[in-house]
Amino acid sequence: MFVLNGLSKLAPNGKMAIIQNGSPLFSGDAGSGSSEIRKYILENDWLDCIVQLSTDMFMNTGISTYIWICTKNKPAYKEGKVRFIDASHCYEARRKSIGTKRNDITDRCRELIVKAYVITMC
């Protein structure tokens, strides 16, 4: 629902990124609400890229997280395609944990993720 809310506010040529856990990728049986939302996003070709981050990035949860990058204005050469970037090993362990938050994305990690995204745009 968060993705749909963001997409509803997105300009016709807009792009957005939203961080989610893995559940929206696979939860819900065919025909369920979650499944229908995924189907709607894919049928409209709004999902551009999914970036997998490491676990232990957020306080009080050890779940894997994903950045969904959505656009309403895909160029023709990217139509019907969704890119995946595995950045699950791109982190630095914290010197001191904050609850279950044990990993940080460093500036270098951000640069690598952005570079992978930009390179795969071609």
Z-matrix of the N, CA and C atoms (Angstrom, degrees):
N
C 1 1.454
C 2 1.531 1 110.97
N 3 1.344 2 117.85 1 -34.74
C 4 1.461 3 119.88 2 178.94
C 5 1.532 4 110.57 3 -62.91
N 6 1.322 5 116.19 4 -39.94
C 7 1.471 6 119.83 5 179.37
C 8 1.520 7 109.82 6 -64.02
N 9 1.324 8 116.88 7 -45.84
C 10 1.470 9 119.99 8 179.72
C 11 1.520 10 111.36 9 -61.82
N 12 1.314 11 117.10 10 -39.18
C 13 1.457 12 120.57 11 178.19
C 14 1.533 13 110.01 12 -62.33
N 15 1.332 14 116.62 13 -45.35
C 16 1.458 15 120.28 14 178.00
C 17 1.515 16 111.90 15 -62.41
N 18 1.329 17 116.21 16 -44.08
C 19 1.467 18 120.48 17 -179.94
C 20 1.524 19 111.25 18 -63.67
N 21 1.327 20 117.41 19 -34.54
C 22 1.468 21 119.83 20 -179.17
C 23 1.524 22 111.46 21 -67.31
N 24 1.313 23 117.36 22 -23.51
C 25 1.462 24 121.51 23 -179.38
C 26 1.533 25 112.69 24 -98.35
N 27 1.315 26 116.18 25 -4.36
C 28 1.459 27 121.62 26 -175.46
C 29 1.524 28 110.78 27 -76.90
N 30 1.320 29 115.88 28 135.39
C 31 1.471 30 121.34 29 175.78
C 32 1.529 31 109.57 30 -63.34
N 33 1.333 32 118.51 31 157.61
C 34 1.466 33 121.28 32 -178.87
C 35 1.530 34 114.04 33 -55.78
N 36 1.307 35 118.33 34 -26.38
C 37 1.460 36 121.02 35 177.67
C 38 1.534 37 111.19 36 -112.80
N 39 1.339 38 116.83 37 20.01
C 40 1.455 39 121.95 38 -174.72
C 41 1.516 40 114.37 39 -83.29
N 42 1.328 41 113.83 40 165.21
C 43 1.460 42 123.03 41 178.51
C 44 1.518 43 106.84 42 -137.61
N 45 1.327 44 117.32 43 143.04
C 46 1.461 45 120.77 44 178.99
C 47 1.515 46 110.14 45 -141.78
N 48 1.313 47 115.61 46 158.50
C 49 1.454 48 122.45 47 174.46
C 50 1.518 49 107.74 48 -130.04
N 51 1.318 50 116.15 49 139.75
C 52 1.457 51 121.25 50 179.04
C 53 1.526 52 108.18 51 -139.79
N 54 1.320 53 116.36 52 136.85
C 55 1.467 54 121.49 53 179.48
C 56 1.526 55 108.31 54 -94.84
N 57 1.342 56 115.21 55 130.18
C 58 1.458 57 121.10 56 -179.44
C 59 1.528 58 109.79 57 -139.99
N 60 1.314 59 115.37 58 164.35
C 61 1.464 60 118.67 59 171.82
C 62 1.529 61 108.20 60 -80.05
N 63 1.309 62 117.88 61 -175.88
C 64 1.453 63 121.16 62 -176.61
C 65 1.513 64 114.79 63 -75.78
N 66 1.307 65 117.71 64 -15.90
C 67 1.459 66 121.90 65 -174.53
C 68 1.533 67 114.37 66 -53.76
N 69 1.343 68 120.10 67 -45.63
C 70 1.468 69 119.28 68 -179.76
C 71 1.525 70 114.10 69 -62.50
N 72 1.331 71 117.29 70 -16.31
C 73 1.465 72 119.75 71 179.25
C 74 1.523 73 112.69 72 -76.59
N 75 1.331 74 117.18 73 -28.73
C 76 1.462 75 118.23 74 -170.27
C 77 1.525 76 115.48 75 -140.90
N 78 1.301 77 120.30 76 -10.18
C 79 1.466 78 120.06 77 -175.08
C 80 1.527 79 111.49 78 -77.39
N 81 1.299 80 115.25 79 155.00
C 82 1.456 81 121.45 80 177.14
C 83 1.514 82 113.31 81 90.58
N 84 1.317 83 115.25 82 129.61
C 85 1.461 84 120.92 83 176.65
C 86 1.528 85 110.02 84 -70.43
N 87 1.322 86 115.90 85 162.10
C 88 1.461 87 120.81 86 176.93
C 89 1.525 88 109.35 87 -53.53
N 90 1.299 89 116.27 88 132.22
C 91 1.458 90 121.46 89 179.94
C 92 1.522 91 113.97 90 89.24
N 93 1.341 92 117.60 91 -8.28
C 94 1.464 93 120.36 92 178.83
C 95 1.524 94 109.25 93 -77.20
N 96 1.320 95 116.06 94 170.77
C 97 1.457 96 120.60 95 180.00
C 98 1.524 97 112.42 96 -56.96
N 99 1.343 98 117.10 97 -47.29
C 100 1.476 99 120.67 98 -179.52
C 101 1.512 100 111.12 99 -62.14
N 102 1.313 101 116.16 100 -43.77
C 103 1.457 102 121.18 101 179.77
C 104 1.525 103 111.29 102 -63.65
N 105 1.311 104 116.55 103 -40.90
C 106 1.468 105 120.80 104 -179.45
C 107 1.527 106 111.46 105 -68.21
N 108 1.336 107 116.76 106 -34.26
C 109 1.466 108 119.92 107 176.89
C 110 1.523 109 109.67 108 -65.63
N 111 1.343 110 117.39 109 -46.99
C 112 1.474 111 120.52 110 177.01
C 113 1.526 112 110.57 111 -57.77
N 114 1.311 113 115.57 112 -46.36
C 115 1.469 114 120.93 113 -179.36
C 116 1.532 115 110.68 114 -59.57
N 117 1.311 116 117.18 115 -44.45
C 118 1.467 117 122.62 116 -179.94
C 119 1.528 118 110.81 117 -61.24
N 120 1.341 119 116.63 118 -44.79
C 121 1.463 120 120.87 119 -179.51
C 122 1.532 121 110.19 120 -65.79
N 123 1.325 122 116.98 121 -43.74
C 124 1.468 123 120.35 122 -179.26
C 125 1.527 124 112.05 123 -70.16
N 126 1.325 125 117.37 124 -41.33
C 127 1.466 126 119.87 125 179.20
C 128 1.525 127 112.08 126 -63.25
N 129 1.341 128 116.59 127 -32.02
C 130 1.464 129 120.08 128 177.38
C 131 1.530 130 111.81 129 -85.78
N 132 1.329 131 116.43 130 -1.97
C 133 1.462 132 123.65 131 176.92
C 134 1.528 133 112.19 132 57.71
N 135 1.329 134 116.09 133 42.82
C 136 1.456 135 121.46 134 -178.64
C 137 1.533 136 112.56 135 -95.27
N 138 1.323 137 118.40 136 -17.71
C 139 1.463 138 120.65 137 -178.68
C 140 1.526 139 109.04 138 -84.14
N 141 1.306 140 116.18 139 116.61
C 142 1.467 141 122.06 140 -176.81
C 143 1.523 142 111.30 141 -95.59
N 144 1.331 143 117.09 142 -45.45
C 145 1.458 144 119.55 143 -172.59
C 146 1.530 145 109.88 144 -157.02
N 147 1.327 146 115.84 145 147.05
C 148 1.463 147 122.02 146 171.72
C 149 1.524 148 106.97 147 -122.15
N 150 1.323 149 115.71 148 127.61
C 151 1.462 150 122.01 149 178.92
C 152 1.521 151 108.16 150 -111.39
N 153 1.327 152 116.93 151 119.19
C 154 1.461 153 120.36 152 176.99
C 155 1.519 154 108.97 153 -85.55
N 156 1.336 155 116.31 154 126.93
C 157 1.455 156 122.14 155 176.02
C 158 1.526 157 108.99 156 -99.86
N 159 1.312 158 116.62 157 173.90
C 160 1.466 159 120.05 158 179.30
C 161 1.528 160 110.35 159 -76.04
N 162 1.300 161 115.13 160 169.79
C 163 1.468 162 120.48 161 172.11
C 164 1.530 163 107.94 162 -77.93
N 165 1.309 164 116.27 163 172.46
C 166 1.472 165 123.65 164 174.65
C 167 1.526 166 113.42 165 58.82
N 168 1.335 167 116.55 166 35.51
C 169 1.465 168 120.86 167 179.65
C 170 1.526 169 112.19 168 -92.18
N 171 1.320 170 117.06 169 -20.36
C 172 1.458 171 121.10 170 -174.99
C 173 1.521 172 110.08 171 -124.17
N 174 1.318 173 116.14 172 154.29
C 175 1.460 174 120.73 173 -177.85
C 176 1.525 175 111.33 174 -64.96
N 177 1.301 176 114.92 175 139.90
C 178 1.465 177 124.17 176 172.01
C 179 1.523 178 114.50 177 63.07
N 180 1.308 179 117.08 178 24.08
C 181 1.456 180 120.13 179 172.38
C 182 1.524 181 109.84 180 -154.86
N 183 1.306 182 116.43 181 135.48
C 184 1.457 183 121.04 182 179.49
C 185 1.514 184 112.46 183 -103.71
N 186 1.327 185 117.38 184 13.56
C 187 1.458 186 121.18 185 -175.10
C 188 1.521 187 112.05 186 -71.82
N 189 1.318 188 115.14 187 156.48
C 190 1.461 189 120.52 188 171.54
C 191 1.522 190 108.42 189 -71.94
N 192 1.306 191 115.38 190 146.93
C 193 1.457 192 119.91 191 178.21
C 194 1.520 193 109.93 192 -127.00
N 195 1.306 194 114.65 193 155.52
C 196 1.459 195 122.25 194 -174.73
C 197 1.521 196 109.21 195 -135.13
N 198 1.312 197 115.42 196 141.94
C 199 1.461 198 120.52 197 172.02
C 200 1.528 199 106.64 198 -100.52
N 201 1.318 200 116.31 199 121.15
C 202 1.459 201 121.30 200 174.23
C 203 1.524 202 106.40 201 -96.19
N 204 1.321 203 116.82 202 123.72
C 205 1.457 204 121.55 203 175.55
C 206 1.523 205 106.93 204 -107.41
N 207 1.321 206 114.58 205 118.20
C 208 1.467 207 120.66 206 -176.76
C 209 1.521 208 109.31 207 -117.25
N 210 1.312 209 115.18 208 147.23
C 211 1.460 210 121.25 209 177.47
C 212 1.521 211 109.04 210 -143.22
N 213 1.294 212 115.20 211 146.51
C 214 1.465 213 119.92 212 175.38
C 215 1.514 214 111.59 213 -100.14
N 216 1.336 215 115.83 214 8.73
C 217 1.459 216 119.31 215 -174.91
C 218 1.527 217 110.14 216 -140.22
N 219 1.340 218 117.39 217 59.97
C 220 1.464 219 120.38 218 178.55
C 221 1.519 220 109.88 219 -70.93
N 222 1.322 221 116.47 220 137.71
C 223 1.465 222 118.31 221 173.10
C 224 1.531 223 110.37 222 -66.96
N 225 1.302 224 117.23 223 157.32
C 226 1.472 225 122.24 224 -175.11
C 227 1.528 226 112.72 225 -55.59
N 228 1.340 227 117.56 226 -38.13
C 229 1.469 228 119.62 227 -177.01
C 230 1.535 229 113.07 228 -70.03
N 231 1.344 230 117.85 229 -12.65
C 232 1.465 231 120.78 230 178.62
C 233 1.524 232 112.23 231 -106.46
N 234 1.317 233 117.56 232 -0.92
C 235 1.457 234 120.48 233 -178.48
C 236 1.520 235 110.80 234 -59.31
N 237 1.309 236 115.83 235 136.61
C 238 1.461 237 121.92 236 178.27
C 239 1.511 238 114.29 237 75.81
N 240 1.320 239 117.86 238 9.26
C 241 1.462 240 121.26 239 -178.46
C 242 1.527 241 110.40 240 -120.41
N 243 1.339 242 115.51 241 145.97
C 244 1.458 243 122.55 242 172.49
C 245 1.513 244 106.43 243 -127.01
N 246 1.321 245 116.76 244 127.86
C 247 1.461 246 120.75 245 179.82
C 248 1.519 247 109.97 246 -94.29
N 249 1.321 248 116.07 247 149.76
C 250 1.455 249 122.41 248 178.34
C 251 1.527 250 108.36 249 -125.84
N 252 1.325 251 116.10 250 131.73
C 253 1.461 252 121.70 251 176.55
C 254 1.523 253 107.77 252 -121.65
N 255 1.325 254 116.31 253 121.82
C 256 1.459 255 121.17 254 178.17
C 257 1.523 256 108.86 255 -92.24
N 258 1.318 257 116.10 256 100.51
C 259 1.464 258 121.61 257 176.89
C 260 1.531 259 109.62 258 -110.18
N 261 1.329 260 116.09 259 25.09
C 262 1.468 261 120.32 260 -175.90
C 263 1.521 262 113.30 261 -67.33
N 264 1.321 263 117.04 262 -18.09
C 265 1.469 264 120.24 263 178.59
C 266 1.523 265 111.60 264 -108.19
N 267 1.321 266 116.20 265 11.21
C 268 1.460 267 121.32 266 -178.50
C 269 1.529 268 108.51 267 -101.35
N 270 1.310 269 116.02 268 85.44
C 271 1.460 270 121.94 269 -179.66
C 272 1.526 271 108.37 270 -160.75
N 273 1.311 272 114.11 271 170.11
C 274 1.459 273 120.89 272 173.41
C 275 1.519 274 107.30 273 -124.41
N 276 1.316 275 116.46 274 131.00
C 277 1.465 276 120.44 275 178.35
C 278 1.527 277 108.89 276 -65.96
N 279 1.317 278 115.79 277 136.63
C 280 1.469 279 120.73 278 178.07
C 281 1.522 280 109.82 279 -70.11
N 282 1.305 281 115.75 280 145.44
C 283 1.466 282 120.02 281 175.31
C 284 1.524 283 109.95 282 -64.25
N 285 1.332 284 116.02 283 -38.39
C 286 1.462 285 121.55 284 178.54
C 287 1.532 286 108.32 285 -135.89
N 288 1.321 287 115.83 286 125.97
C 289 1.468 288 120.92 287 -179.41
C 290 1.520 289 111.08 288 -67.02
N 291 1.308 290 114.55 289 152.42
C 292 1.463 291 121.80 290 169.97
C 293 1.525 292 105.04 291 -116.59
N 294 1.312 293 117.30 292 95.06
C 295 1.459 294 120.46 293 -171.45
C 296 1.515 295 108.30 294 63.06
N 297 1.331 296 116.79 295 -124.78
C 298 1.465 297 120.36 296 177.85
C 299 1.530 298 112.17 297 -93.79
N 300 1.326 299 117.11 298 3.09
C 301 1.471 300 120.03 299 175.99
C 302 1.519 301 107.43 300 -77.68
N 303 1.337 302 114.93 301 105.65
C 304 1.459 303 120.45 302 -175.64
C 305 1.533 304 113.09 303 -116.71
N 306 1.334 305 116.49 304 -11.81
C 307 1.462 306 120.76 305 -174.70
C 308 1.521 307 110.97 306 -126.25
N 309 1.320 308 115.94 307 147.84
C 310 1.463 309 122.74 308 176.52
C 311 1.521 310 109.89 309 -126.65
N 312 1.317 311 115.09 310 149.88
C 313 1.462 312 120.18 311 170.23
C 314 1.519 313 105.81 312 -91.06
N 315 1.299 314 116.37 313 120.06
C 316 1.464 315 121.02 314 179.61
C 317 1.524 316 109.83 315 -84.89
N 318 1.317 317 115.35 316 170.95
C 319 1.469 318 119.38 317 175.67
C 320 1.520 319 110.31 318 -58.85
N 321 1.323 320 116.75 319 -40.18
C 322 1.473 321 121.10 320 179.54
C 323 1.532 322 110.62 321 -63.14
N 324 1.327 323 116.78 322 -41.47
C 325 1.475 324 120.25 323 177.42
C 326 1.520 325 110.61 324 -62.32
N 327 1.323 326 116.75 325 -44.60
C 328 1.471 327 119.90 326 177.99
C 329 1.517 328 110.85 327 -59.28
N 330 1.323 329 116.39 328 -43.21
C 331 1.462 330 120.34 329 178.33
C 332 1.531 331 111.42 330 -60.14
N 333 1.334 332 117.07 331 -42.72
C 334 1.465 333 120.81 332 179.73
C 335 1.520 334 111.65 333 -64.87
N 336 1.325 335 116.74 334 -41.97
C 337 1.462 336 120.91 335 179.72
C 338 1.526 337 110.20 336 -64.83
N 339 1.321 338 116.97 337 -46.30
C 340 1.466 339 120.55 338 179.13
C 341 1.523 340 110.27 339 -63.04
N 342 1.324 341 117.11 340 -41.97
C 343 1.462 342 120.60 341 179.00
C 344 1.531 343 110.86 342 -62.01
N 345 1.334 344 117.08 343 -43.06
C 346 1.473 345 120.28 344 177.86
C 347 1.525 346 110.19 345 -62.43
N 348 1.313 347 117.39 346 -39.72
C 349 1.456 348 121.08 347 178.72
C 350 1.533 349 111.16 348 -65.27
N 351 1.301 350 116.80 349 -46.85
C 352 1.465 351 121.04 350 -178.73
C 353 1.522 352 111.08 351 -64.96
N 354 1.331 353 116.97 352 -43.45
C 355 1.469 354 120.70 353 -179.67
C 356 1.534 355 110.49 354 -62.75
N 357 1.327 356 117.13 355 -40.17
C 358 1.465 357 119.31 356 -178.48
C 359 1.517 358 111.86 357 -76.18
N 360 1.312 359 117.51 358 -4.70
C 361 1.461 360 119.80 359 177.10
C 362 1.522 361 111.31 360 -74.13
N 363 1.310 362 117.45 361 -22.02
C 364 1.467 363 121.22 362 -175.68
C 365 1.507 364 112.00 363 -80.00
